[in-house]
Amino acid sequence: MKVRQLTVFLENRSGRLAEIADLLGRAGINIRGFSTTEAAEYGIVRLIVAEPERARKLLHDAGFTTHVSPVICVRVPDEPGGLAGVLRELAAAGVSVDYLYSISFQDVCFAVRDVDRAVELLKDKVTLLTDEEVGAL
């Protein structure tokens, strides 16, 4: 079973991720999972969305460079070594993993340049998790 992943290429500047999320949200397209990578001047956002072709067209029409490609999504056993078991199966068959990311959406980690400022901005608006809470997930 294949899943269609939407990849969006964007310049690395403040507000671009918010623009993507806002465009999809206003169109009623639910983001089920995502991954971001960045370089000095650009970023790559990989999205698992409810309607990948409609989302691609919407973002493309808004000026984003987009691409849809097949990926697999796996329910990994929720136990120590669960991910290792899946990766071992692929490695034993000679299947190379280019990248992977979680599509559990409720708890999200953000890497920001000013962590203290981000905490201050969000502390009364969302639930911020501690190391202990993340470890207990």
Backbone as CSV, one residue per row, in Angstrom:
resi,resn,N_x,N_y,N_z,CA_x,CA_y,CA_z,C_x,C_y,C_z
1,MET,0.837,-1.188,0.000,0.000,0.000,0.000,0.876,1.244,0.000
2,LYS,0.613,2.111,-0.950,1.363,3.348,-1.056,0.504,4.513,-0.583
3,VAL,1.167,5.519,-0.058,0.534,6.759,0.355,1.174,7.862,-0.476
4,ARG,0.385,8.846,-0.883,0.925,9.961,-1.654,1.391,11.064,-0.710
5,GLN,2.655,11.404,-0.832,3.271,12.465,-0.029,3.393,13.719,-0.888
6,LEU,3.030,14.844,-0.314,3.164,16.133,-0.982,4.436,16.804,-0.480
7,THR,5.319,17.162,-1.397,6.546,17.874,-1.045,6.425,19.301,-1.553
8,VAL,6.779,20.241,-0.690,6.716,21.660,-1.037,8.102,22.255,-0.822
9,PHE,8.606,22.942,-1.815,9.894,23.628,-1.727,9.603,25.102,-1.490
10,LEU,10.290,25.712,-0.530,10.010,27.109,-0.235,11.256,27.819,0.245
11,GLU,11.272,29.130,0.045,12.382,29.923,0.543,12.330,29.941,2.070
12,ASN,13.497,30.004,2.664,13.624,29.944,4.116,13.444,31.350,4.692
13,ARG,12.163,31.718,4.915,11.880,33.011,5.533,10.654,32.887,6.431
14,SER,10.598,33.733,7.393,9.543,33.711,8.402,8.158,33.793,7.758
15,GLY,7.259,32.941,8.226,5.878,32.993,7.784,5.505,32.045,6.659
16,ARG,6.483,31.466,5.982,6.154,30.603,4.839,5.456,29.319,5.277
17,LEU,5.898,28.709,6.379,5.206,27.506,6.865,3.786,27.834,7.296
18,ALA,3.627,28.977,7.959,2.287,29.399,8.368,1.387,29.598,7.159
19,GLU,1.944,30.116,6.079,1.169,30.328,4.861,0.664,29.001,4.288
20,ILE,1.540,27.994,4.268,1.135,26.672,3.789,0.022,26.108,4.656
21,ALA,0.224,26.131,5.974,-0.779,25.588,6.897,-2.095,26.341,6.782
22,ASP,-2.028,27.651,6.613,-3.235,28.466,6.494,-3.985,28.167,5.197
23,LEU,-3.266,28.084,4.092,-3.906,27.767,2.811,-4.630,26.421,2.879
24,LEU,-3.954,25.413,3.426,-4.570,24.091,3.526,-5.759,24.110,4.485
25,GLY,-5.581,24.776,5.616,-6.661,24.842,6.598,-7.908,25.526,6.064
26,ARG,-7.725,26.652,5.391,-8.875,27.368,4.828,-9.575,26.554,3.754
27,ALA,-8.825,25.654,3.100,-9.419,24.794,2.067,-10.024,23.526,2.667
28,GLY,-9.921,23.360,3.986,-10.479,22.180,4.638,-9.648,20.923,4.433
29,ILE,-8.374,21.089,4.110,-7.491,19.935,3.900,-6.718,19.678,5.181
30,ASN,-6.919,18.513,5.768,-6.303,18.176,7.043,-4.881,17.667,6.856
31,ILE,-3.957,18.212,7.622,-2.573,17.731,7.635,-2.495,16.583,8.628
32,ARG,-2.119,15.408,8.153,-2.034,14.221,9.007,-0.620,13.990,9.521
33,GLY,0.361,14.523,8.829,1.749,14.401,9.246,2.611,15.301,8.399
34,PHE,3.795,15.612,8.909,4.682,16.486,8.163,6.106,16.362,8.654
35,SER,7.003,16.810,7.805,8.420,16.872,8.121,8.977,18.103,7.439
36,THR,9.919,18.766,8.093,10.588,19.891,7.454,12.089,19.685,7.509
37,THR,12.756,20.139,6.490,14.213,20.217,6.482,14.562,21.593,5.967
38,GLU,15.718,22.063,6.372,16.075,23.405,5.943,17.539,23.492,5.598
39,ALA,17.810,24.438,4.738,19.165,24.839,4.402,19.197,26.358,4.561
40,ALA,20.301,26.970,4.250,20.425,28.406,4.478,19.364,29.219,3.748
41,GLU,19.044,28.848,2.518,18.166,29.686,1.714,16.820,29.067,1.367
42,TYR,16.650,27.772,1.594,15.390,27.143,1.228,15.054,26.029,2.217
43,GLY,13.825,25.579,2.156,13.374,24.478,2.985,12.547,23.506,2.167
44,ILE,12.387,22.332,2.717,11.545,21.315,2.110,10.534,20.887,3.162
45,VAL,9.274,20.930,2.788,8.206,20.476,3.670,7.580,19.243,3.029
46,ARG,7.550,18.146,3.768,6.888,16.936,3.295,5.605,16.798,4.097
47,LEU,4.504,16.583,3.392,3.195,16.544,4.025,2.440,15.271,3.664
48,ILE,1.775,14.719,4.649,0.758,13.696,4.418,-0.561,14.405,4.690
49,VAL,-1.372,14.543,3.663,-2.631,15.285,3.775,-3.790,14.430,3.273
50,ALA,-4.982,14.832,3.655,-6.178,14.082,3.292,-6.406,14.044,1.779
51,GLU,-6.083,15.113,1.078,-6.314,15.202,-0.370,-5.045,15.716,-1.054
52,PRO,-4.069,14.840,-1.285,-2.775,15.315,-1.783,-2.823,16.021,-3.138
53,GLU,-3.622,15.565,-4.073,-3.655,16.222,-5.389,-4.313,17.598,-5.305
54,ARG,-5.381,17.702,-4.529,-6.036,19.010,-4.367,-5.111,19.972,-3.623
55,ALA,-4.413,19.466,-2.600,-3.470,20.295,-1.852,-2.320,20.751,-2.750
56,ARG,-1.824,19.849,-3.586,-0.740,20.211,-4.505,-1.170,21.335,-5.434
57,LYS,-2.356,21.209,-6.007,-2.847,22.235,-6.924,-3.027,23.570,-6.202
58,LEU,-3.599,23.540,-5.020,-3.820,24.750,-4.238,-2.495,25.463,-3.952
59,LEU,-1.501,24.716,-3.489,-0.209,25.316,-3.165,0.534,25.752,-4.429
60,HIS,0.452,24.949,-5.467,1.081,25.320,-6.750,0.481,26.625,-7.273
61,ASP,-0.838,26.732,-7.226,-1.515,27.945,-7.694,-1.149,29.164,-6.838
62,ALA,-0.724,28.926,-5.583,-0.306,30.019,-4.697,1.175,30.351,-4.879
63,GLY,1.831,29.699,-5.840,3.211,30.037,-6.147,4.267,29.132,-5.545
64,PHE,3.855,28.055,-4.884,4.818,27.122,-4.308,5.207,26.070,-5.345
65,THR,6.457,25.634,-5.292,6.909,24.512,-6.107,6.554,23.239,-5.352
66,THR,5.827,22.326,-6.006,5.312,21.134,-5.331,5.610,19.876,-6.122
67,HIS,5.506,18.765,-5.426,5.719,17.456,-6.043,4.970,16.417,-5.216
68,VAL,4.332,15.463,-5.866,3.671,14.352,-5.176,4.448,13.080,-5.494
69,SER,4.742,12.289,-4.457,5.491,11.048,-4.648,4.954,9.968,-3.705
70,PRO,5.182,8.708,-4.056,4.709,7.627,-3.193,5.658,7.374,-2.019
71,VAL,5.080,7.095,-0.865,5.810,6.666,0.326,5.014,5.531,0.958
72,ILE,5.579,4.906,1.962,4.811,3.941,2.750,4.690,4.476,4.167
73,CYS,3.557,4.230,4.779,3.321,4.593,6.177,3.069,3.295,6.942
74,VAL,3.770,3.138,8.033,3.767,1.893,8.790,3.357,2.173,10.228
75,ARG,2.497,1.342,10.780,2.206,1.429,12.205,3.283,0.616,12.927
76,VAL,4.199,1.323,13.578,5.324,0.692,14.270,4.845,0.211,15.638
77,PRO,5.233,-0.996,16.056,4.862,-1.462,17.391,5.318,-0.466,18.464
78,ASP,4.416,-0.107,19.369,4.705,0.871,20.423,5.397,0.177,21.581
79,GLU,6.666,-0.148,21.351,7.475,-0.843,22.361,8.937,-0.569,22.044
80,PRO,9.803,-0.676,23.029,11.229,-0.488,22.756,11.688,-1.460,21.664
81,GLY,12.361,-0.939,20.673,12.841,-1.771,19.571,11.839,-1.933,18.447
82,GLY,10.643,-1.345,18.576,9.622,-1.488,17.539,10.089,-0.948,16.199
83,LEU,10.656,0.248,16.204,11.164,0.836,14.969,12.348,0.034,14.440
84,ALA,13.204,-0.408,15.328,14.373,-1.189,14.906,13.945,-2.453,14.168
85,GLY,12.885,-3.090,14.620,12.403,-4.297,13.944,11.974,-4.038,12.517
86,VAL,11.268,-2.939,12.305,10.826,-2.591,10.951,12.041,-2.261,10.082
87,LEU,12.967,-1.490,10.625,14.160,-1.119,9.864,15.027,-2.340,9.544
88,ARG,15.101,-3.280,10.467,15.856,-4.522,10.217,15.272,-5.289,9.039
89,GLU,13.938,-5.374,8.973,13.279,-6.070,7.867,13.664,-5.448,6.527
90,LEU,13.623,-4.135,6.467,13.979,-3.445,5.227,15.455,-3.646,4.891
91,ALA,16.316,-3.483,5.891,17.756,-3.639,5.665,18.098,-5.054,5.208
92,ALA,17.467,-6.050,5.811,17.745,-7.448,5.452,17.390,-7.724,3.994
93,ALA,16.412,-6.981,3.467,16.000,-7.168,2.071,16.744,-6.223,1.135
94,GLY,17.679,-5.432,1.672,18.434,-4.507,0.840,17.678,-3.265,0.452
95,VAL,16.604,-2.935,1.179,15.816,-1.730,0.892,16.410,-0.577,1.692
96,SER,16.861,0.448,0.998,17.475,1.612,1.628,16.404,2.642,2.010
97,VAL,16.502,3.190,3.209,15.576,4.221,3.679,16.220,5.582,3.424
98,ASP,15.586,6.411,2.621,16.110,7.747,2.342,15.850,8.703,3.505
99,TYR,14.671,8.652,4.075,14.305,9.465,5.234,13.046,8.864,5.827
100,LEU,12.742,9.249,7.053,11.482,8.845,7.671,11.055,9.929,8.636
101,TYR,9.785,9.947,8.959,9.263,10.893,9.939,7.977,10.344,10.514
102,SER,7.614,10.852,11.659,6.407,10.413,12.348,5.193,11.144,11.789
103,ILE,4.069,10.442,11.725,2.831,11.105,11.304,1.805,11.142,12.426
104,SER,2.259,10.912,13.648,1.388,11.146,14.801,1.326,12.652,14.973
105,PHE,0.155,13.218,14.954,0.072,14.664,14.791,-0.120,15.467,16.065
106,GLN,-0.598,14.916,17.131,-0.969,15.735,18.279,0.216,16.409,18.958
107,ASP,1.310,15.711,19.117,2.480,16.268,19.789,3.550,16.566,18.739
108,VAL,3.981,17.820,18.677,4.883,18.265,17.623,6.086,18.972,18.249
109,CYS,7.283,18.663,17.770,8.499,19.346,18.206,8.850,20.434,17.201
110,PHE,9.209,21.600,17.708,9.630,22.713,16.872,11.082,23.047,17.203
111,ALA,11.923,23.180,16.221,13.259,23.734,16.419,13.171,25.196,16.016
112,VAL,13.437,26.085,16.961,13.374,27.524,16.697,14.681,28.163,17.132
113,ARG,14.980,29.301,16.597,16.252,29.962,16.935,16.238,30.529,18.350
114,ASP,15.088,30.980,18.832,15.001,31.566,20.171,13.980,30.765,20.981
115,VAL,14.460,29.692,21.614,13.583,28.785,22.358,12.885,29.510,23.498
116,ASP,13.625,30.308,24.264,13.024,31.004,25.406,11.892,31.933,24.965
117,ARG,12.091,32.647,23.878,11.041,33.545,23.373,9.827,32.747,22.917
118,ALA,10.058,31.624,22.216,8.948,30.792,21.755,8.156,30.247,22.931
119,VAL,8.852,29.800,23.981,8.165,29.306,25.183,7.310,30.413,25.779
120,GLU,7.868,31.601,25.899,7.130,32.732,26.473,5.896,33.069,25.639
121,LEU,6.022,33.030,24.319,4.896,33.342,23.440,3.778,32.312,23.523
122,LEU,4.144,31.044,23.713,3.165,29.961,23.629,2.663,29.442,24.970
123,LYS,3.319,29.773,26.066,3.034,29.117,27.359,1.586,29.224,27.806
124,ASP,0.894,30.277,27.466,-0.506,30.429,27.871,-1.490,30.077,26.759
125,LYS,-0.963,29.595,25.624,-1.825,29.318,24.480,-1.947,27.832,24.149
126,VAL,-0.908,27.067,24.465,-0.883,25.630,24.175,-0.253,24.897,25.349
127,THR,-0.352,23.588,25.330,0.313,22.777,26.344,1.741,22.506,25.889
128,LEU,2.693,22.979,26.657,4.106,22.716,26.385,4.515,21.473,27.165
129,LEU,5.207,20.561,26.522,5.597,19.299,27.144,6.994,19.381,27.727
130,THR,7.205,18.649,28.813,8.519,18.542,29.434,9.229,17.301,28.904
131,ASP,10.519,17.173,29.213,11.269,15.960,28.870,10.568,14.725,29.437
132,GLU,10.111,14.820,30.683,9.460,13.687,31.328,8.162,13.305,30.639
133,GLU,7.369,14.305,30.244,6.111,14.021,29.565,6.347,13.390,28.199
134,VAL,7.338,13.873,27.474,7.650,13.283,26.178,8.146,11.864,26.364
135,GLY,8.959,11.626,27.385,9.455,10.283,27.653,8.351,9.309,28.005
136,ALA,7.245,9.804,28.545,6.147,8.940,28.953,5.130,8.700,27.844
137,LEU,5.309,9.339,26.698,4.344,9.142,25.596,4.328,7.712,25.107
